[in-house]
Amino acid sequence: MTNSHDPIQFAYWVPNVSGGLVVSKIEQRTDWGYDYNRRLARLAEQSGFDYALSQVRYLASYGAENQHESTSFSLALLLATERLKVIAAVHPGFWHPGVLAKFGATADILSRGRFAVNVVSGWFKGEFTALGEPWLEHDERYRRSEEFIRSLRGIWTEPGFQFAGDFYRFRGYDLKPKPISKPHPEIFQGGNSTAARKMAGRVSDWYFMNGNTHAGFEEQIREVSGYAAAAGRQIRFGANAFIVARDTEKEARDVVAEIIGKADTEAVHAFGEAVKQAGKSASDGKGMWSGSNFEDLVQYNDGFRTGLVGSYQQVAERIVALKQLGIHLVLGGFLHYLEDVESFGRHVVPRVRELEERAAKRVGAPREQVSA
């Protein structure tokens, strides 16, 4: 549970790869190009969104035939907006942390403190093979990612940074100028395995969770919070959701039924096989997507499982229920981005804020009575 009175925040998946956010042949009035995404980013920041997360893909795969590179695309969106924070997804193994730290510092300065990074340990073996990079075993990928994050943080905050790890070494590296975000640009990560959860508790600012049930979220939040407390830290949580909010619950559920009914079966099965193979080497067998079924995989971060499908009021109530679990940020995917983001800002965000205000008054009332 969270005692925070801060409003829950909203992020959206940037559609910077083709094929949209569902592996389905349903019509998606969404475009992966820059002009569309610039318009979307400006609309999103006017509609109550705090963050945007750019995707990272290096190869055509599972419906994503074309892909814009995440860091450059993120910078373009930052320069096109005024308040939106943009999170660039990056792979250790393809980036050196010193080079990314330099890029990130410049992006943070140019955007006046709105750059963030999502460190992706990697699930798509084919990308590493095609680019001639070694494909590490699951837990080794997370060991490398932890060194990557420690290096980023150190370079961004320390003069003459020194580090001697198994994957990276720095000998008095002094980055100038440093980012303007304090203490440094925010660092996000995902992952479901014990290795991922422990890493999040030790080094990350935010832990993204795939779509899940309330019980599943509670279990992850409890475990990762425990690792963070043991390290003398605090961490915030984001939950993935595919959001379908309509006038009525039936309309929303009909949309999801059509998405699944028109799923690209071959692509969904291929994606499922790839991600489950990637997680099989996790020492605990709890890799990402280990419990996902066909319907879950149609939205490739288990977004349907979070349950943000229904009427505007139902979706708002479920978002507030997520906040009560200890979730600070909802990361949303949408079918028709421009239409659905505008509708979400118009119909759902105000209802969420009203519900939060009512909840705060209920919590505050007993205190006022006692003080009286």
C-alpha positions as CSV (number, residue, x, y, z in Angstrom):
1,M,0.0,0.0,0.0
2,T,1.1,3.6,-0.6
3,N,0.6,6.5,1.8
4,S,1.5,9.0,-0.8
5,H,-1.0,11.8,-1.5
6,D,0.8,12.5,-4.8
7,P,-1.4,12.0,-7.8
8,I,-0.8,8.8,-9.9
9,Q,1.2,9.6,-13.0
10,F,0.6,8.5,-16.6
11,A,3.0,7.4,-19.4
12,Y,2.4,6.1,-22.8
13,W,4.3,3.7,-25.1
14,V,5.7,5.7,-28.0
15,P,4.6,4.0,-31.2
16,N,8.1,4.4,-32.8
17,V,7.9,0.9,-34.4
18,S,5.4,-0.1,-37.0
19,G,2.6,-2.5,-36.2
20,G,1.1,-0.7,-33.2
21,L,0.9,-2.1,-29.6
22,V,-1.0,-5.3,-30.4
23,V,0.1,-8.2,-32.6
24,S,-3.2,-8.2,-34.5
25,K,-4.5,-7.6,-37.9
26,I,-7.2,-5.3,-36.6
27,E,-7.2,-1.8,-38.0
28,Q,-4.9,0.4,-35.9
29,R,-5.1,4.1,-36.7
30,T,-1.6,4.7,-35.4
31,D,1.5,5.6,-37.3
32,W,5.2,5.0,-36.4
33,G,6.5,8.1,-38.2
34,Y,7.9,11.2,-36.6
35,D,5.2,13.7,-37.8
36,Y,2.5,11.5,-36.2
37,N,4.5,11.0,-33.0
38,R,5.3,14.7,-32.6
39,R,1.6,15.5,-32.8
40,L,0.9,12.7,-30.4
41,A,3.5,13.9,-27.8
42,R,2.1,17.4,-27.8
43,L,-1.4,16.0,-27.4
44,A,-0.3,13.7,-24.6
45,E,1.3,16.4,-22.5
46,Q,-1.9,18.5,-22.9
47,S,-4.0,15.4,-21.9
48,G,-2.4,14.7,-18.5
49,F,0.5,12.5,-19.5
50,D,3.8,12.9,-17.6
51,Y,6.0,10.5,-19.5
52,A,6.5,8.8,-22.8
53,L,8.5,5.6,-23.3
54,S,10.2,5.0,-26.6
55,Q,10.6,1.4,-27.7
56,V,13.9,-0.2,-28.8
57,R,14.0,-2.7,-31.6
58,Y,16.9,-3.3,-34.0
59,L,15.3,-5.9,-36.3
60,A,12.0,-6.5,-37.9
61,S,10.1,-8.9,-35.6
62,Y,6.6,-10.0,-34.6
63,G,4.7,-7.3,-36.4
64,A,7.3,-4.5,-36.0
65,E,8.6,-4.4,-39.5
66,N,10.1,-0.9,-39.2
67,Q,11.7,0.7,-36.1
68,H,13.0,4.1,-35.3
69,E,16.1,4.2,-33.0
70,S,14.9,5.1,-29.5
71,T,17.4,7.7,-28.2
72,S,17.4,9.9,-31.2
73,F,13.6,9.6,-31.5
74,S,13.3,10.5,-27.8
75,L,15.4,13.6,-28.2
76,A,13.3,14.7,-31.2
77,L,10.1,14.4,-29.1
78,L,11.8,16.2,-26.2
79,L,12.6,19.1,-28.4
80,A,9.0,19.2,-29.8
81,T,7.4,19.4,-26.3
82,E,7.6,21.5,-23.2
83,R,6.7,19.4,-20.2
84,L,6.7,15.7,-21.2
85,K,9.5,13.6,-19.9
86,V,10.7,11.0,-22.5
87,I,12.3,7.7,-21.5
88,A,14.7,6.2,-24.0
89,A,15.0,2.5,-23.9
90,V,18.5,1.2,-24.3
91,H,20.4,-2.2,-24.4
92,P,23.6,-2.7,-22.5
93,G,25.7,-4.6,-24.9
94,F,24.8,-2.3,-27.7
95,W,25.7,0.9,-25.8
96,H,28.8,1.7,-23.7
97,P,27.6,3.5,-20.5
98,G,30.1,6.3,-21.0
99,V,28.8,7.1,-24.4
100,L,25.1,6.9,-23.3
101,A,25.9,9.1,-20.3
102,K,27.3,11.8,-22.6
103,F,24.3,11.6,-24.9
104,G,22.0,11.6,-21.9
105,A,23.6,14.7,-20.3
106,T,23.3,16.6,-23.6
107,A,19.7,15.5,-24.1
108,D,18.9,16.4,-20.5
109,I,20.3,19.9,-20.9
110,L,18.6,20.5,-24.2
111,S,15.3,19.4,-22.8
112,R,15.7,21.3,-19.5
113,G,15.7,18.2,-17.3
114,R,13.2,15.9,-19.1
115,F,15.4,13.0,-20.3
116,A,15.2,9.6,-18.7
117,V,16.4,6.1,-19.6
118,N,14.9,2.6,-19.5
119,V,17.6,-0.1,-19.3
120,V,16.5,-3.2,-21.1
121,S,18.6,-6.3,-20.4
122,G,17.5,-8.0,-23.6
123,W,15.0,-10.7,-24.6
124,F,15.5,-11.0,-28.4
125,K,18.5,-13.2,-29.1
126,G,18.2,-12.6,-32.8
127,E,19.2,-8.9,-32.4
128,F,22.4,-9.8,-30.7
129,T,23.3,-12.5,-33.1
130,A,22.6,-10.3,-36.2
131,L,24.7,-7.5,-34.8
132,G,27.6,-9.9,-33.9
133,E,27.3,-9.3,-30.1
134,P,27.5,-12.1,-27.5
135,W,24.2,-13.4,-26.1
136,L,24.8,-13.7,-22.4
137,E,22.9,-16.1,-20.2
138,H,19.9,-14.6,-18.4
139,D,21.4,-13.7,-15.0
140,E,24.6,-12.5,-16.6
141,R,22.6,-10.0,-18.7
142,Y,21.3,-8.6,-15.5
143,R,24.7,-8.5,-13.9
144,R,25.9,-6.4,-16.9
145,S,22.8,-4.2,-16.6
146,E,23.5,-3.5,-13.0
147,E,27.1,-2.4,-13.8
148,F,25.7,-0.3,-16.6
149,I,23.3,1.5,-14.3
150,R,26.0,2.0,-11.6
151,S,28.3,3.4,-14.3
152,L,25.6,5.8,-15.5
153,R,24.8,7.1,-12.1
154,G,28.4,7.5,-11.2
155,I,29.3,9.3,-14.4
156,W,26.4,11.7,-14.0
157,T,27.0,12.5,-10.4
158,E,30.7,12.1,-9.5
159,P,33.9,13.9,-10.7
160,G,36.6,11.7,-11.9
161,F,34.5,8.6,-11.9
162,Q,36.3,5.3,-11.0
163,F,34.8,1.9,-11.5
164,A,36.2,-1.6,-11.9
165,G,33.6,-4.2,-12.9
166,D,33.5,-7.4,-14.9
167,F,31.9,-5.6,-17.9
168,Y,32.9,-2.0,-17.6
169,R,35.9,0.0,-16.3
170,F,36.4,3.7,-15.8
171,R,39.6,5.4,-14.8
172,G,38.9,8.9,-13.6
173,Y,36.3,9.7,-16.3
174,D,35.0,13.3,-15.7
175,L,31.9,14.1,-17.7
176,K,31.3,17.8,-18.4
177,P,28.8,19.2,-18.6
178,K,26.7,17.0,-16.3
179,P,22.9,16.7,-16.6
180,I,20.8,19.3,-15.0
181,S,18.3,16.7,-13.5
182,K,19.1,16.2,-9.9
183,P,20.5,14.0,-8.7
184,H,20.6,12.6,-12.2
185,P,18.2,11.6,-15.0
186,E,15.7,9.0,-13.9
187,I,16.6,5.4,-14.5
188,F,13.9,2.8,-15.2
189,Q,14.1,-0.9,-15.7
190,G,11.7,-3.9,-16.1
191,G,12.1,-7.7,-15.7
192,N,10.3,-10.3,-13.7
193,S,13.0,-12.7,-12.5
194,T,14.6,-12.6,-9.1
195,A,17.7,-11.3,-10.7
196,A,15.8,-8.4,-12.2
197,R,13.9,-7.6,-9.0
198,K,17.1,-7.6,-6.9
199,M,18.8,-5.3,-9.4
200,A,15.9,-2.9,-9.3
201,G,16.0,-2.8,-5.5
202,R,19.7,-2.1,-5.5
203,V,20.2,0.4,-8.3
204,S,17.1,1.6,-10.2
205,D,14.8,4.6,-9.6
206,W,11.7,2.9,-11.1
207,Y,10.6,-0.7,-11.7
208,F,8.3,-1.3,-14.6
209,M,6.0,-4.3,-14.2
210,N,4.3,-6.2,-17.1
211,G,0.6,-6.3,-16.9
212,N,-0.6,-8.5,-14.0
213,T,-3.4,-9.1,-11.5
214,H,-3.6,-7.2,-8.3
215,A,-2.2,-10.1,-6.4
216,G,0.7,-10.4,-8.9
217,F,1.5,-6.7,-8.5
218,E,1.3,-6.8,-4.7
219,E,3.8,-9.7,-4.7
220,Q,6.3,-7.9,-7.0
221,I,6.0,-4.6,-5.1
222,R,6.5,-6.3,-1.7
223,E,9.6,-8.2,-2.9
224,V,11.3,-5.4,-4.7
225,S,10.5,-2.9,-1.9
226,G,12.2,-5.4,0.5
227,Y,15.3,-5.5,-1.7
228,A,15.4,-1.7,-1.9
229,A,14.9,-1.3,1.9
230,A,17.8,-3.7,2.5
231,A,20.0,-1.5,0.3
232,G,18.8,1.7,2.2
233,R,16.8,2.9,-0.8
234,Q,13.3,3.6,-2.0
235,I,11.9,2.7,-5.4
236,R,8.8,3.7,-7.4
237,F,6.7,1.3,-9.4
238,G,5.1,1.5,-12.9
239,A,2.5,-0.9,-14.3
240,N,1.9,-1.7,-17.9
241,A,-1.7,-1.7,-19.2
242,F,-3.4,-1.7,-22.6
243,I,-6.1,0.8,-22.1
244,V,-9.5,0.5,-23.8
245,A,-11.9,3.1,-22.2
246,R,-15.2,3.6,-23.9
247,D,-18.7,4.9,-23.1
248,T,-19.8,1.4,-21.9
249,E,-18.0,-1.7,-20.7
250,K,-19.5,-3.7,-23.5
251,E,-18.0,-1.4,-26.2
252,A,-14.6,-1.7,-24.6
253,R,-14.7,-5.5,-24.2
254,D,-15.9,-5.9,-27.8
255,V,-12.8,-4.0,-28.9
256,V,-10.5,-6.4,-27.0
257,A,-12.4,-9.4,-28.3
258,E,-11.9,-8.1,-31.9
259,I,-8.2,-7.5,-31.2
260,I,-7.7,-11.1,-30.0
261,G,-10.0,-12.5,-32.6
262,K,-7.9,-10.9,-35.4
263,A,-4.6,-11.8,-33.8
264,D,-1.7,-12.6,-36.0
265,T,-1.5,-16.1,-34.8
266,E,1.9,-17.0,-36.4
267,A,3.5,-13.8,-35.1
268,V,2.1,-14.2,-31.6
269,H,3.4,-17.8,-31.3
270,A,6.8,-16.8,-32.6
271,F,7.0,-13.9,-30.1
272,G,5.9,-16.2,-27.3
273,E,8.5,-18.8,-28.2
274,A,11.3,-16.1,-28.4
275,V,10.5,-14.5,-25.1
276,K,10.0,-17.7,-23.2
277,Q,13.3,-19.1,-24.5
278,A,15.0,-15.9,-23.4
279,G,13.7,-16.4,-19.8
280,K,14.3,-20.1,-19.5
281,S,17.9,-19.6,-18.4
282,A,16.7,-17.5,-15.4
283,S,18.0,-19.2,-12.3
284,D,14.5,-19.2,-10.8
285,G,12.5,-19.8,-14.0
286,K,10.6,-16.6,-13.4
287,G,11.6,-14.8,-16.6
288,M,9.4,-12.3,-18.3
289,W,6.2,-13.8,-19.9
290,S,6.8,-17.1,-18.1
291,G,3.1,-17.3,-17.2
292,S,1.7,-15.6,-20.3
293,N,-0.9,-17.3,-22.4
294,F,-1.8,-16.6,-26.1
295,E,-4.3,-13.8,-25.3
296,D,-1.8,-12.1,-23.0
297,L,0.9,-12.2,-25.7
298,V,-1.3,-10.5,-28.3
299,Q,-0.4,-7.3,-26.3
300,Y,3.2,-7.9,-25.9
301,N,3.7,-6.6,-22.4
302,D,0.7,-8.5,-20.9
303,G,-1.3,-5.3,-21.0
304,F,-4.8,-6.9,-21.0
305,R,-4.1,-8.6,-17.6
306,T,-4.1,-5.2,-15.8
307,G,-7.8,-4.9,-16.5
308,L,-8.0,-1.3,-17.7
309,V,-10.8,-2.2,-20.1
310,G,-14.2,-0.8,-19.5
311,S,-16.3,2.3,-19.2
312,Y,-14.5,5.6,-18.4
313,Q,-15.6,5.4,-14.8
314,Q,-14.6,1.7,-14.4
315,V,-11.1,2.4,-15.8
316,A,-10.7,5.4,-13.5
317,E,-11.7,3.4,-10.5
318,R,-9.3,0.6,-11.4
319,I,-6.4,3.1,-11.8
320,V,-7.0,4.4,-8.3
321,A,-7.1,0.8,-7.0
322,L,-3.7,0.3,-8.6
323,K,-2.4,3.4,-6.8
324,Q,-3.6,1.9,-3.5
325,L,-1.4,-1.1,-4.2
326,G,1.6,1.1,-4.3
327,I,1.8,1.8,-8.0
328,H,3.0,5.3,-8.9
329,L,2.7,5.3,-12.7
330,V,0.5,3.7,-15.3
331,L,2.2,3.0,-18.6
332,G,-0.5,2.8,-21.2
333,G,-0.7,1.3,-24.7
334,F,-3.6,2.3,-27.0
335,L,-5.2,1.0,-30.2
336,H,-5.9,4.3,-32.0
337,Y,-3.3,6.6,-30.3
338,L,-4.4,10.1,-31.2
339,E,-8.1,9.4,-30.6
340,D,-7.6,7.2,-27.5
341,V,-5.1,9.5,-25.8
342,E,-7.3,12.5,-26.3
343,S,-10.3,10.6,-25.0
344,F,-8.3,9.3,-22.0
345,G,-7.3,12.8,-21.1
346,R,-10.9,14.1,-21.5
347,H,-12.8,11.3,-19.8
348,V,-10.6,9.3,-17.6
349,V,-7.9,11.6,-16.1
350,P,-10.5,14.0,-14.6
351,R,-12.4,11.1,-13.0
352,V,-9.1,9.7,-11.5
353,R,-8.3,13.1,-10.0
354,E,-11.8,13.4,-8.5
355,L,-11.5,9.9,-7.0
356,E,-8.1,10.8,-5.6
357,E,-9.4,13.9,-4.1
358,R,-12.3,12.1,-2.4
359,A,-9.9,9.5,-1.1
360,A,-7.6,12.2,0.3
361,K,-10.5,13.8,2.1
362,R,-11.6,10.5,3.6
363,V,-8.1,9.9,4.9
364,G,-7.9,13.5,6.2
365,A,-11.2,13.6,8.0
366,P,-10.4,11.5,11.0
367,R,-7.2,13.6,11.6
368,E,-9.2,16.8,11.6
369,Q,-11.7,15.3,14.1
370,V,-8.9,14.2,16.4
371,S,-7.1,17.6,16.3
372,A,-10.4,19.3,17.1
